Amino acid sequence: MSDRVTPNAEAPWVFSLQPHPLLEPLTAALDAQPGHLESRQFPDGEFYLRVCSTVENRRCVVVADLSHPDEKYLPLIFLLETLRELGASEVGLIAPYLSYMRQDCRFADGEAITSRIFAQSLSRHIDWLVTVDPHLHRYHALDEIYTVPSRVVQGAPVLAQWLTTKNNLLLVGPDSESEQWVSSIAGLSQHPYVIGEKHRFGDRHVEVILPDIEVYRDRTAVIIDDVISSGQTILQCVQALQSRGIDKIQCVAVHGIFADDSDKALIVAGLSQLVTTNTVPHPTNAIDITPQLLPAVIALLQRTKNTG
């Protein structure tokens, strides 16, 4: 007897190669079914994958954590292509954190524009893409580099909703790039805000200078950022706040990458609370972004169902 799993209704399958905090709530909210996989590594390090759910003529959704992508990308391609080969009617990708967005031009002769290469490669294996707050710096939209339908979900509303439950705060944006984002969150949550001036001297060397915040010294400062990678920007912001006499400091971000255990370094530096959404699995995940993702995913599923 076959041990493959077949669905009980015409509902999407939802797969993930690694445990992800969004997998269960998204599956439930979509009235979908959890897809079943077998995977392991051979002794030589190569990846083994088996899809145990019957996906022929079914819509499939893959939830993928693409932080630290180099070790995860090839297994993801194996999954996406296997679903297609097994007859899935569509394969959509929810990548809440979308990697390889920083290198969007050739800053020095011979550099690889990895954002474009990555986008072209990934687009070949999926029918649509949903992500949260990608680092669109020189690109105006994802469709400049991705060739499949895509939806970008904004993290600001869910951060603002969480901050609305807090009192006596000062929101702090670390640099001018964050001003429009932080001002929007401040407007929604009804907290005052200030914006710092950041000077970057390398990947891990930055300096943050804050304006006069004497009038806010009795408030809890909450640093707002879209992504924390090395943590250096947040660390410098903490030190700048402390130098201005503010010692009640927290930080809220959409994506928490926390390279080199930078989350621990930030707590040691003086953060009393560190909070992220559940786009990237981490103990700081305290804000569920499922309600924001859901309309985008449903719209793309409905779009492909109608056109199909």
Disulfide bonds with the S-S distance in Angstrom:
none
